[in-house]
Amino acid sequence: MTTAAITTITKMMELLPEPTQDQVVEHLRDYIAEMKDEARWDMTFKSSQEQLVKAARRAKQEITAGRAEPMSYNQL
């Protein structure tokens, strides 16, 4: 499916010398991979939001009840 954005990119790329086109493609691959990673992270975070809230409430209750103990980074 060709969109206006793809057509614009194609026209811009056609004006560049081939070595520069190759560089742009590499940058786009990296950029798209980063965007996919961010989208996966966002979905993972959104799907675990309820679990995080429950864990925070449980921790708060344990602290209030005096059952919580401080942890160091070495214990993680």
C-alpha positions in Angstrom: 0.0 0.0 0.0 1.5 3.3 -1.1 0.7 6.3 1.0 1.4 9.9 0.5 4.2 9.6 3.1 5.9 6.7 1.2 5.6 8.6 -2.1 7.2 11.7 -0.5 10.1 9.6 0.9 10.6 7.9 -2.4 10.8 11.2 -4.2 13.2 12.6 -1.6 15.4 9.5 -1.9 15.5 9.6 -5.7 17.3 13.0 -5.5 20.1 11.6 -3.4 23.2 9.9 -4.7 23.1 6.1 -4.2 25.7 5.9 -1.4 23.6 8.5 0.5 20.4 6.5 -0.2 22.1 3.5 1.4 23.0 5.5 4.5 19.4 6.8 4.8 18.1 3.3 4.5 20.3 2.1 7.3 19.2 5.1 9.5 15.6 4.3 8.7 16.1 0.6 9.6 17.6 1.6 13.0 14.9 4.2 13.6 12.0 1.8 12.7 13.6 -0.9 15.0 13.7 1.6 17.8 10.1 2.6 17.3 9.0 -1.1 17.3 10.9 -1.6 20.5 9.2 1.4 22.1 5.8 0.2 20.9 6.5 -3.3 22.5 7.6 -1.6 25.7 4.5 0.6 25.8 2.2 -2.5 25.3 4.1 -4.4 27.9 3.9 -1.5 30.4 0.2 -1.0 29.7 -0.7 -4.6 30.1 1.2 -4.9 33.4 -0.2 -1.6 34.8 -2.8 -3.3 36.9 -0.2 -5.7 38.3 2.1 -2.9 39.2 -0.7 -1.0 41.0 -1.6 -4.2 43.0 2.1 -4.7 43.9 2.4 -1.1 45.1 -0.7 -1.3 47.2 0.5 -4.6 48.8 3.9 -3.0 49.5 2.2 0.1 51.0 0.1 -2.2 53.2 3.1 -4.2 54.4 5.0 -0.9 55.2 2.0 0.4 57.2 1.7 -3.0 59.0 5.4 -2.9 59.9 6.1 -6.1 57.9 8.4 -4.5 55.4 12.2 -4.3 55.6 14.5 -2.0 53.7 16.3 -3.7 50.8 19.7 -2.9 49.3 20.6 -3.1 45.7 22.6 -6.2 46.5 19.4 -8.0 47.5 17.7 -7.4 44.1 
